[in-house]
Amino acid sequence: MTDRIPPVLRPEHPSPRSLAGLVDEFGLDYQGPLDIEITGVTLSTGDLHPGDLYVGVPGQHSHGAEHAIAARDGGAVAIMTDAAGLEFAQSSGLPVILVDSPRAALGEISAWVYRTREEPPLLFGITGTNGKTSVAYLLEAVLKQLGLVTGLSSTAERHIGDVSITSKLTTPEASELHALLARMREAAVRAVVVEVSAQALSRHRVDGIVFDVAGFTNLSHDHLDDYGTMEQYFEAKLALFDPDYARRGVVSLDSEWGEKVVERSRIPVTTVSATPGRDAEWTVTVTEEHPAYTEFVLTGPEGRSLRTRVPLIGWHMAANAALAIVMLVEAGFELEAIAHALEGHGGIDAYLPGRTERVSGDTGPSVYVDFGHSSDAFERTLTALRRFTTGKVIMLFGVSGDRDQTKRPGMARVAAELADVVIVTDHHPRFENPDTIRATLVEAAREAAPDKPLYEIADPKQAIRHAVSLAEQGDTILWAGPGHQDYRDIEGVRVPYSARDEARDALREAGWDA
């Protein structure tokens, strides 16, 4: 067993900044000498580098400043905290910077330390409930096809050019994000795509960054354990469409919340939609659907249009690709140049880990692993798969423990209504009782479709094998939840586990291609 926590990417050649300069730049209160230099910023003693400014923030159960002495012993040269952490910080004997809210100050201070506002790359930020990661990967893919060196920060991975590591959070802490941008600058990255979660906006993780273009995908039931109501969740997302965070925006009108973003946005926005009848400036028309791709036409103002394909299934993936393309147009790229770049590759040349990712071969059932975590995501993916399935659609899924419980019945209902067979299994139980989680899902699924086959199999290893045993040529299996992730979170321990590898093993054991 292992924690499997990915490393924080930092600049390899940091440029020192004086503590005196930091205090002067922001007019900060301080105690102790200022004649020292800092080369980095961190919230974690586990990520300390010699020369760091250690930031102690209040937590749910303790205060980060309680680790001030450990931070000093690990190489920190100064501490930044609030009044509640002052006494702990003073015990380290290091210079102390005092602010009202260290988390709120973290972004701007990290930007100054890492110099990320000096000649920044082209910056794209994407928010929404579903589709953020897909848009991010598609946007990065088109940027590469246009010849740019790119960077990516997504739920799945962080990219610096051709270097890739697994992500820990959808959007990293502000200190980590600015360190990542500084590392990207060293690698001559010219355009960066950042997936921006609601929590990132609420918790100041993208402070100190102004995106050239912000994108909005949609809003559906999720994260109400954090935000309480859909309106509060919406307000968190809406914050990206403010001059403090972005210069221009592109908004999808494929969910009812898109119009509300347009109405409330404080930056100029343009609109795009794949839904007939929506009054969008850019429209998406799907022209061909295939198990390996979706072809579409994007039509914009003044009759401009682009025909291309995305190597994914479903109208929603065409909509995601269109959003990415319009974001590029808003950033100043010519539509004709984008079309020319895509023509040379037969469409958008992208690989999206764990996003309706096919893991099966040419014979046997089609098996897809997907990261879907909401009823809306389930509905879109199941509907898309149904179009190419001549036999049964078998749905295998679990949900995350210690997360929004209110969305679970809806997810189970959609699975039961749209699939022919449902298998409920475990995913990330975390500290929650997995038996209780499954019981909720089974009850909702049975209520929605009492006559359909339903199986409860706790162990995912056995669940996918049972799914394969039920499947024949022409059937489709959708395993929703794990997606790209290479672990399961069980009582706080990240146990190595790959649904993609498990599904391939199950197919081979049954004599099918993988």
C-alpha positions as CSV (number, residue, x, y, z in Angstrom):
1,M,0.0,0.0,0.0
2,T,1.1,3.6,-0.7
3,D,-0.1,7.1,-0.5
4,R,0.8,7.6,-4.2
5,I,1.0,11.4,-3.8
6,P,2.4,13.0,-7.0
7,P,5.3,15.5,-6.7
8,V,4.9,19.2,-6.9
9,L,6.6,20.5,-10.0
10,R,8.8,23.6,-9.3
11,P,11.2,25.7,-11.3
12,E,14.6,24.0,-11.5
13,H,16.4,27.3,-11.4
14,P,14.4,29.6,-9.0
15,S,15.3,33.3,-9.0
16,P,15.7,34.5,-5.4
17,R,13.5,37.3,-4.1
18,S,14.2,39.3,-1.0
19,L,11.9,39.1,2.0
20,A,12.3,42.9,2.4
21,G,11.1,43.3,-1.2
22,L,8.0,41.1,-0.5
23,V,7.1,43.1,2.6
24,D,7.5,46.4,0.8
25,E,5.6,45.2,-2.3
26,F,2.5,44.2,-0.4
27,G,2.8,46.5,2.7
28,L,2.9,43.5,5.0
29,D,3.2,43.4,8.8
30,Y,6.3,41.5,9.9
31,Q,8.5,40.5,12.8
32,G,12.2,39.7,12.7
33,P,15.0,40.4,10.2
34,L,14.3,41.0,6.5
35,D,17.8,40.5,5.1
36,I,17.1,37.1,3.7
37,E,16.1,35.7,0.3
38,I,13.2,33.3,-0.5
39,T,13.1,31.0,-3.5
40,G,9.8,29.3,-3.1
41,V,6.4,29.1,-1.3
42,T,4.7,26.1,0.2
43,L,1.7,25.2,2.5
44,S,3.2,21.7,3.2
45,T,6.1,20.6,5.3
46,G,6.2,17.6,3.0
47,D,7.1,19.8,0.1
48,L,9.6,22.0,1.7
49,H,12.7,23.2,-0.1
50,P,15.6,25.1,1.4
51,G,14.8,28.8,1.0
52,D,11.0,28.5,1.2
53,L,8.4,30.8,2.7
54,Y,6.3,28.4,4.7
55,V,2.6,29.5,4.9
56,G,0.6,28.3,7.9
57,V,-3.2,28.3,7.2
58,P,-6.0,27.4,9.5
59,G,-7.4,23.9,8.8
60,Q,-10.4,21.9,9.8
61,H,-8.7,20.2,12.8
62,S,-5.5,22.1,13.3
63,H,-3.5,25.2,12.2
64,G,-0.7,24.9,9.7
65,A,1.5,27.2,11.8
66,E,1.7,24.4,14.4
67,H,4.3,22.9,12.1
68,A,6.5,26.0,12.1
69,I,9.4,24.4,13.9
70,A,9.3,21.4,11.5
71,A,9.2,23.9,8.6
72,R,12.3,25.6,9.9
73,D,14.1,22.3,10.4
74,G,13.1,21.4,6.8
75,G,14.7,24.6,5.4
76,A,12.1,27.3,5.5
77,V,13.6,30.7,6.0
78,A,10.4,32.6,7.0
79,I,6.8,31.9,8.0
80,M,3.6,33.6,6.8
81,T,0.4,33.1,8.9
82,D,-2.5,34.9,10.6
83,A,-3.1,36.0,14.2
84,A,-4.3,32.5,15.2
85,G,-1.0,31.0,14.1
86,L,1.3,33.8,15.3
87,E,2.5,32.2,18.5
88,F,3.3,28.9,16.7
89,A,5.2,30.8,14.0
90,Q,7.2,32.8,16.6
91,S,8.3,29.6,18.3
92,S,10.3,28.8,15.1
93,G,12.6,31.8,15.6
94,L,12.2,32.7,11.9
95,P,10.9,36.0,10.5
96,V,7.1,36.1,10.6
97,I,4.8,37.8,8.1
98,L,1.4,38.4,9.5
99,V,-1.7,38.6,7.2
100,D,-5.5,38.5,7.8
101,S,-6.0,35.5,5.6
102,P,-2.8,33.6,4.5
103,R,-4.9,31.6,2.0
104,A,-6.3,34.7,0.4
105,A,-2.8,36.2,0.2
106,L,-1.2,33.1,-1.1
107,G,-1.9,33.5,-4.9
108,E,-0.6,37.1,-5.3
109,I,2.4,36.4,-3.1
110,S,3.2,33.2,-5.0
111,A,2.9,35.1,-8.3
112,W,5.4,37.7,-7.0
113,V,7.9,35.1,-5.7
114,Y,7.8,33.0,-8.9
115,R,7.5,36.0,-11.2
116,T,4.6,34.4,-13.1
117,R,3.1,37.7,-14.1
118,E,6.3,38.7,-16.0
119,E,5.8,37.7,-19.6
120,P,3.1,35.1,-18.9
121,P,2.1,32.5,-21.5
122,L,-1.3,32.5,-23.2
123,L,-3.6,31.3,-20.4
124,F,-6.9,29.3,-20.8
125,G,-9.1,28.4,-17.8
126,I,-12.1,26.0,-18.0
127,T,-14.8,25.6,-15.4
128,G,-18.1,23.7,-15.2
129,T,-19.4,20.4,-13.8
130,N,-18.8,18.0,-16.6
131,G,-16.4,18.2,-19.6
132,K,-13.7,20.4,-18.0
133,T,-11.0,17.7,-18.4
134,S,-12.2,16.8,-21.9
135,V,-12.1,20.5,-23.0
136,A,-8.7,21.0,-21.5
137,Y,-7.2,18.0,-23.3
138,L,-8.8,18.9,-26.6
139,L,-7.7,22.5,-26.3
140,E,-4.2,21.5,-25.6
141,A,-4.3,19.0,-28.5
142,V,-5.3,21.8,-31.0
143,L,-2.6,24.1,-29.6
144,K,0.0,21.4,-30.2
145,Q,-1.4,20.9,-33.7
146,L,-0.9,24.7,-34.2
147,G,2.7,24.2,-33.3
148,L,2.8,25.6,-29.8
149,V,4.7,24.2,-26.8
150,T,1.9,23.6,-24.2
151,G,1.3,23.2,-20.6
152,L,-1.7,21.5,-18.9
153,S,-3.1,21.3,-15.4
154,S,-6.1,19.0,-15.2
155,T,-7.9,16.5,-13.0
156,A,-6.0,13.7,-14.6
157,E,-2.5,15.1,-15.3
158,R,-0.1,18.0,-15.3
159,H,1.9,18.5,-18.6
160,I,5.0,20.5,-19.3
161,G,5.6,20.0,-23.0
162,D,6.1,16.2,-23.2
163,V,6.6,15.7,-19.5
164,S,3.6,14.4,-17.6
165,I,2.8,13.6,-14.0
166,T,-0.5,12.4,-12.3
167,S,-2.5,15.1,-10.6
168,K,-3.5,15.3,-6.9
169,L,-6.2,17.9,-7.1
170,T,-8.3,19.2,-10.1
171,T,-6.7,22.6,-9.5
172,P,-3.5,22.7,-7.3
173,E,-3.0,25.1,-4.4
174,A,-2.0,28.6,-5.5
175,S,1.6,28.1,-4.5
176,E,1.8,24.9,-6.5
177,L,0.1,26.4,-9.5
178,H,2.5,29.4,-9.7
179,A,5.5,27.1,-9.2
180,L,4.2,25.0,-12.1
181,L,3.8,28.0,-14.3
182,A,7.4,29.0,-13.4
183,R,8.6,25.5,-14.4
184,M,6.7,25.8,-17.6
185,R,8.4,29.1,-18.4
186,E,11.8,27.4,-18.1
187,A,10.5,24.9,-20.6
188,A,9.5,27.6,-23.1
189,V,5.8,26.8,-22.8
190,R,3.8,29.3,-24.8
191,A,0.2,28.3,-23.9
192,V,-1.2,26.8,-20.7
193,V,-4.6,25.2,-20.1
194,V,-5.9,25.0,-16.6
195,E,-8.9,23.1,-15.3
196,V,-10.6,25.3,-12.7
197,S,-12.8,23.7,-10.1
198,A,-15.4,25.5,-8.0
199,Q,-13.3,24.7,-5.0
200,A,-10.3,26.3,-6.7
201,L,-12.2,29.6,-7.0
202,S,-13.7,29.5,-3.5
203,R,-10.3,28.6,-1.9
204,H,-8.2,31.1,-3.9
205,R,-6.2,28.5,-5.8
206,V,-6.2,30.6,-9.0
207,D,-5.5,33.9,-7.4
208,G,-2.7,35.9,-9.0
209,I,-3.6,34.5,-12.5
210,V,-5.6,36.3,-15.2
211,F,-6.7,34.0,-17.9
212,D,-6.8,35.3,-21.5
213,V,-9.9,33.2,-22.1
214,A,-12.2,31.5,-19.6
215,G,-14.6,28.7,-20.7
216,F,-17.8,27.4,-19.1
217,T,-19.1,23.9,-20.0
218,N,-22.3,23.3,-18.0
219,L,-23.6,23.0,-14.5
220,S,-25.4,20.0,-13.0
221,H,-25.9,18.4,-9.6
222,D,-22.6,18.0,-7.8
223,H,-20.5,19.2,-4.8
224,L,-23.6,20.2,-2.8
225,D,-21.8,18.8,0.2
226,D,-19.5,21.9,-0.2
227,Y,-22.0,24.5,-1.5
228,G,-25.4,23.5,-0.1
229,T,-27.5,24.7,-3.1
230,M,-27.1,24.8,-6.9
231,E,-27.2,28.6,-6.7
232,Q,-24.3,28.7,-4.3
233,Y,-22.4,26.2,-6.5
234,F,-23.2,28.4,-9.5
235,E,-21.9,31.5,-7.8
236,A,-18.6,29.7,-7.1
237,K,-18.2,28.9,-10.8
238,L,-19.3,32.4,-11.9
239,A,-16.3,34.0,-10.1
240,L,-14.1,33.0,-13.0
241,F,-16.0,35.4,-15.3
242,D,-14.6,38.5,-13.5
243,P,-11.8,40.8,-14.6
244,D,-9.7,39.7,-11.6
245,Y,-9.6,36.2,-13.2
246,A,-10.2,36.5,-17.0
247,R,-10.2,38.9,-19.9
248,R,-12.7,37.1,-22.2
249,G,-15.1,34.2,-21.9
250,V,-16.7,31.5,-24.0
251,V,-19.9,30.0,-22.6
252,S,-21.8,26.9,-23.6
253,L,-25.5,27.3,-23.6
254,D,-26.2,23.5,-23.5
255,S,-27.3,23.7,-19.9
256,E,-29.7,26.3,-18.5
257,W,-26.9,27.8,-16.4
258,G,-25.1,29.0,-19.5
259,E,-27.6,31.9,-20.0
260,K,-27.1,32.9,-16.4
261,V,-23.3,33.1,-16.8
262,V,-23.9,35.3,-19.9
263,E,-26.3,37.6,-17.9
264,R,-24.0,37.8,-14.9
265,S,-20.5,37.8,-16.5
266,R,-18.4,40.9,-15.8
267,I,-16.2,40.2,-18.9
268,P,-17.0,40.1,-22.6
269,V,-18.3,36.6,-23.6
270,T,-19.3,34.7,-26.7
271,T,-21.6,31.7,-26.8
272,V,-21.6,28.2,-28.3
273,S,-24.2,25.5,-28.3
274,A,-24.8,22.0,-29.8
275,T,-28.5,22.2,-28.7
276,P,-30.9,23.1,-31.5
277,G,-32.9,26.2,-30.9
278,R,-30.4,27.9,-28.6
279,D,-29.6,31.5,-29.5
280,A,-25.8,31.0,-29.6
281,E,-23.2,32.9,-31.7
282,W,-21.5,29.6,-32.6
283,T,-23.5,26.4,-33.3
284,V,-22.4,22.8,-33.4
285,T,-24.0,20.3,-35.8
286,V,-23.0,16.6,-35.5
287,T,-22.7,15.2,-39.1
288,E,-21.5,11.7,-38.4
289,E,-21.3,9.4,-35.3
290,H,-18.9,6.5,-35.3
291,P,-17.6,4.2,-32.5
292,A,-14.2,5.8,-33.0
293,Y,-15.1,9.4,-33.6
294,T,-17.7,12.1,-33.9
295,E,-17.7,14.5,-36.8
296,F,-19.2,17.9,-36.6
297,V,-19.5,21.3,-38.2
298,L,-18.9,24.5,-36.1
299,T,-20.6,27.6,-37.6
300,G,-19.9,31.1,-36.3
301,P,-20.6,34.7,-37.0
302,E,-20.4,35.9,-40.6
303,G,-20.9,32.4,-42.0
304,R,-17.5,31.2,-40.8
305,S,-17.4,27.4,-40.4
306,L,-15.1,24.5,-39.7
307,R,-15.7,20.8,-40.2
308,T,-13.6,18.4,-38.2
309,R,-13.8,15.3,-36.0
310,V,-13.0,14.4,-32.4
311,P,-11.7,10.9,-31.5
312,L,-14.5,10.4,-29.0
313,I,-18.1,9.4,-29.0
314,G,-21.2,11.5,-28.3
315,W,-22.6,14.9,-29.2
316,H,-21.3,16.2,-25.9
317,M,-17.7,15.5,-27.0
318,A,-18.3,17.5,-30.2
319,A,-19.7,20.3,-28.0
320,N,-16.5,20.1,-25.8
321,A,-14.3,20.3,-28.9
322,A,-16.3,23.2,-30.3
323,L,-15.9,25.1,-27.0
324,A,-12.1,24.6,-27.1
325,I,-12.0,25.8,-30.7
326,V,-14.0,29.0,-30.0
327,M,-11.8,29.7,-27.0
328,L,-8.8,29.6,-29.4
329,V,-10.6,32.0,-31.7
330,E,-11.3,34.4,-28.8
331,A,-7.6,34.2,-27.9
332,G,-6.7,35.5,-31.4
333,F,-6.2,32.4,-33.6
334,E,-7.8,32.5,-37.0
335,L,-10.4,29.9,-37.6
336,E,-8.9,29.1,-41.0
337,A,-5.5,28.5,-39.4
338,I,-7.1,26.1,-36.9
339,A,-9.0,24.3,-39.7
340,H,-5.8,23.9,-41.7
341,A,-3.9,22.5,-38.7
342,L,-6.7,20.0,-38.0
343,E,-7.0,18.9,-41.6
344,G,-3.4,17.6,-41.6
345,H,-4.2,15.2,-38.8
346,G,-7.6,14.1,-39.9
347,G,-9.2,16.0,-37.1
348,I,-8.3,16.7,-33.5
349,D,-5.4,14.5,-32.5
350,A,-6.1,13.9,-28.8
351,Y,-6.0,11.1,-26.2
352,L,-8.2,11.7,-23.1
353,P,-7.3,9.2,-20.3
354,G,-10.3,7.7,-18.7
355,R,-12.9,9.7,-20.6
356,T,-15.1,7.1,-22.3
357,E,-11.8,5.3,-23.0
358,R,-12.2,2.0,-24.9
359,V,-10.0,-0.7,-23.4
360,S,-11.4,-3.6,-25.5
361,G,-10.2,-5.1,-28.8
362,D,-11.7,-5.9,-32.1
363,T,-13.6,-9.0,-30.9
364,G,-15.9,-9.5,-28.0
365,P,-17.9,-6.8,-26.1
366,S,-16.9,-3.2,-26.2
367,V,-15.6,-2.0,-22.8
368,Y,-15.2,1.6,-21.8
369,V,-13.8,3.1,-18.6
370,D,-15.1,6.6,-17.8
371,F,-14.5,9.2,-15.0
372,G,-18.2,10.2,-14.9
373,H,-19.3,11.2,-11.4
374,S,-22.8,12.7,-11.9
375,S,-26.2,11.7,-13.2
376,D,-25.8,14.1,-16.1
377,A,-22.4,12.5,-17.1
378,F,-24.0,9.0,-16.9
379,E,-26.9,10.1,-19.1
380,R,-24.7,11.6,-21.8
381,T,-22.3,8.7,-22.0
382,L,-25.0,5.9,-21.9
383,T,-27.0,7.7,-24.6
384,A,-23.9,8.0,-26.8
385,L,-22.9,4.3,-26.3
386,R,-26.5,3.1,-27.0
387,R,-26.2,4.4,-30.6
388,F,-23.4,2.0,-31.4
389,T,-24.6,-1.0,-29.3
390,T,-26.5,-3.8,-31.1
391,G,-26.8,-5.8,-28.0
392,K,-27.0,-5.1,-24.3
393,V,-25.6,-2.1,-22.4
394,I,-24.1,-3.2,-19.1
395,M,-23.4,-0.5,-16.5
396,L,-20.8,-1.0,-13.8
397,F,-20.3,1.8,-11.3
398,G,-19.6,2.9,-7.8
399,V,-19.4,6.4,-6.1
400,S,-17.0,8.2,-3.9
401,G,-17.4,8.1,-0.2
402,D,-17.2,11.2,2.0
403,R,-18.5,13.2,-0.9
404,D,-21.9,14.7,-1.9
405,Q,-24.5,12.0,-0.9
406,T,-27.5,13.8,-2.4
407,K,-26.4,13.0,-6.0
408,R,-26.1,9.3,-5.5
409,P,-29.8,8.2,-6.0
410,G,-30.0,10.2,-9.2
411,M,-26.9,8.5,-10.6
412,A,-28.3,5.1,-9.8
413,R,-31.7,6.0,-11.3
414,V,-30.1,7.1,-14.6
415,A,-27.9,3.9,-14.7
416,A,-31.0,1.7,-14.2
417,E,-33.2,3.5,-16.7
418,L,-30.7,3.7,-19.5
419,A,-28.7,0.5,-19.1
420,D,-30.0,-3.1,-19.6
421,V,-28.0,-4.5,-16.7
422,V,-26.6,-2.7,-13.7
423,I,-23.8,-3.8,-11.4
424,V,-23.1,-1.7,-8.3
425,T,-19.6,-2.0,-6.9
426,D,-17.2,-0.1,-4.6
427,H,-15.1,2.9,-5.8
428,H,-13.4,5.2,-3.3
429,P,-15.1,4.4,0.0
430,R,-12.7,6.6,1.9
431,F,-13.8,6.6,5.5
432,E,-17.5,5.9,4.8
433,N,-19.0,2.4,5.1
434,P,-19.0,1.0,1.6
435,D,-22.0,-1.3,2.4
436,T,-24.1,1.8,3.2
437,I,-23.0,3.5,-0.1
438,R,-24.0,0.4,-2.1
439,A,-27.3,0.0,-0.3
440,T,-28.3,3.6,-1.3
441,L,-27.4,2.9,-5.0
442,V,-29.1,-0.5,-5.1
443,E,-32.3,0.9,-3.6
444,A,-32.5,3.8,-6.0
445,A,-31.8,1.6,-9.0
446,R,-34.4,-1.0,-8.0
447,E,-37.0,1.7,-7.5
448,A,-36.2,3.1,-11.0
449,A,-36.2,-0.2,-12.9
450,P,-37.5,-3.0,-10.7
451,D,-37.6,-5.6,-13.6
452,K,-34.0,-5.1,-14.9
453,P,-31.1,-7.3,-13.8
454,L,-29.2,-5.7,-10.9
455,Y,-26.2,-7.1,-9.1
456,E,-24.3,-5.9,-6.1
457,I,-20.7,-7.0,-6.1
458,A,-18.5,-5.1,-3.6
459,D,-15.1,-6.1,-5.1
460,P,-14.5,-4.2,-8.4
461,K,-12.2,-7.0,-9.5
462,Q,-15.0,-9.5,-9.3
463,A,-17.6,-7.0,-10.5
464,I,-15.9,-6.4,-13.9
465,R,-15.4,-10.1,-14.3
466,H,-19.1,-10.7,-13.7
467,A,-19.9,-7.9,-16.2
468,V,-17.7,-9.6,-18.8
469,S,-19.3,-13.0,-18.1
470,L,-22.7,-11.5,-18.9
471,A,-21.5,-9.9,-22.2
472,E,-21.4,-11.2,-25.7
473,Q,-20.2,-9.9,-29.1
474,G,-22.2,-6.7,-29.8
475,D,-22.7,-5.8,-26.1
476,T,-21.2,-2.8,-24.4
477,I,-19.8,-2.5,-20.8
478,L,-19.5,1.0,-19.3
479,W,-17.4,1.1,-16.1
480,A,-18.0,4.6,-14.7
481,G,-16.2,6.3,-11.8
482,P,-12.5,5.3,-11.8
483,G,-11.5,6.7,-15.2
484,H,-7.8,7.6,-15.4
485,Q,-7.2,7.1,-11.7
486,D,-4.6,4.5,-10.7
487,Y,-5.6,4.0,-7.0
488,R,-8.6,3.4,-4.7
489,D,-8.9,5.5,-1.6
490,I,-9.7,3.1,1.3
491,E,-9.7,4.6,4.8
492,G,-7.2,7.3,3.8
493,V,-4.8,5.0,2.0
494,R,-4.3,5.2,-1.7
495,V,-4.2,1.5,-2.8
496,P,-2.7,1.0,-6.3
497,Y,-5.5,0.0,-8.6
498,S,-6.2,0.5,-12.3
499,A,-9.7,-0.1,-13.7
500,R,-8.3,0.0,-17.2
501,D,-5.8,-2.7,-16.5
502,E,-8.4,-4.7,-14.5
503,A,-10.9,-4.5,-17.4
504,R,-8.3,-5.7,-19.9
505,D,-7.3,-8.6,-17.7
506,A,-11.0,-9.6,-17.3
507,L,-11.4,-9.6,-21.1
508,R,-8.3,-11.7,-21.7
509,E,-9.3,-14.2,-19.1
510,A,-12.6,-14.6,-20.9
511,G,-10.8,-15.1,-24.2
512,W,-11.6,-11.8,-25.7
513,D,-9.2,-9.2,-27.2
514,A,-8.1,-6.2,-25.1
